[in-house]
Amino acid sequence: MPDTVVGPAGSPDRAHHVDPDPQIDSPADTMIQMLTPEGERPDPTGATAEYARHVEDVTDDDLRGMYRDMVVVRRFDAEATALQRQGELGLWASLLGQEAAQVGSGRALRRQDFAYPTYREHGVAWCRGVPPRTLLGLYRGASLGGWDPAEHNFALYTIVIGSQTLHATGYAMGIQRDHAVGTGEPDRDAAVIAYLGDGATSQGDVSEALVFSAVYNAPVVFFCQNNQWAISEPNTRQTRVPLYKRSSGFGIPGVRVDGNDVLATLAVTRAALERARSGGGPTFVEAYTYRMGAHTTSDDPSRYRIAAELEEWKLKDPIARVKAYLARKGAADEAFFAEVEAEAGEIAKELRTACRALPDPAPESMFDDVYAGPHAVLDAEREEYLAYRAGFVDDAEGAHA
């Protein structure tokens, strides 16, 4: 008879839970890794060797650039968290600990590729040229997104868990029908990447997206940042098998990569995107990482996870391992690291000022960008609303009469 686990105070939602495949807690045997937590770069073997060719062109200068990206992203993420605590933002979803997964995958994208984020892909936004201050508009309530998706090939943040995977699949099927896949032209062939968390894999939308993308051989990469916790639910209460293995049931190849290794993440994402662009179809990437902070600033992770787990993952810090590698190799010195920290500090300082200066949106702007072109019903609603507002007269003290 299988073991059961009963939750706190014997709560019924915890009862009769069967422990999953132990492989989920032992990822090392199947995980692509190129930089160890100690910052060493061993000769690749096995599956890792197959992916190593995708980063043969990466120079020390490229690695310094990725290090800079991660430091800057972590710094403005910390600043945004502080701004929320000071009442300047309504909420913030931190990416602390996931910088390598986001910068590595973000740097793998070509200009013509399109990314569909969740609500914490701040590192990918940085790689796509979205200014950090623009990200704050949504969390401050000053905008419904703040950037033009077509300008950056980066969709607006998605709050509804998992729905962006369907949007990504639809867009991928669209570029497939526009003959922008498998042409052999590097500047034309495109792919789509959909970001999701481990918790989203329990959503029906994600299963539907996997079905459609597999059946239609859509050029989409599902990039799952497995940060171990779906808010307060650990992986062991979400799945009985490792996440990257679940995609095979849909006919989609899956791969697990060390999500705290920016080089391995870059290699795996490049390979998956190249496969998609060439007409090879979808891939599911599980970036095995850890959420160092809270789910959002409204969450208290100390209520559901132990401190020892956090301390263990601190030893696998994605930024520290790149710094150790660059220093050991002599590819960067203390002056470089200090310069990066200073730059990150300046960006954080500018972010504070920019956040407080974000203008309140005009109420009628809610009607903008709803449809691609003119829409009679929406136009009538806009005119009705403007007429309604015009009926209010401000008195001398600024109050509405």
Salt bridges, closest charged atoms under 4 A:
ASP57 OD1 - ARG270 NH1 2.86
ASP60 OD1 - LYS329 NZ 2.74
ASP61 OD1 - ARG64 NH2 3.61
ASP69 OD1 - ARG68 NH1 3.51
ASP69 OD2 - ARG107 NE 2.86
GLU79 OE1 - ARG75 NH1 3.15
GLU79 OE1 - ARG352 NH1 3.11
GLU88 OE1 - ARG140 NH1 2.86
GLU88 OE2 - ARG356 NE 3.36
GLU99 OE2 - ARG74 NE 2.86
ASP113 OD2 - ARG277 NH2 2.68
GLU151 OE2 - HIS152 NE2 3.87
GLU233 OE2 - ARG14 NH1 2.71
ASP258 OD2 - ARG321 NH1 2.91
GLU274 OE1 - HIS54 ND1 3.47
GLU286 OE2 - ARG256 NH2 3.17
ASP299 OD2 - ARG291 NH2 3.62
GLU311 OE2 - LYS314 NZ 3.16
ASP317 OD2 - ARG74 NH2 2.95
GLU343 OE2 - ARG68 NH2 2.50
GLU364 OE1 - ARG389 NH1 2.90
ASP368 OD1 - ARG382 NH2 3.95
ASP379 OD1 - ARG382 NH1 3.07
ASP394 OD1 - HIS400 ND1 3.00
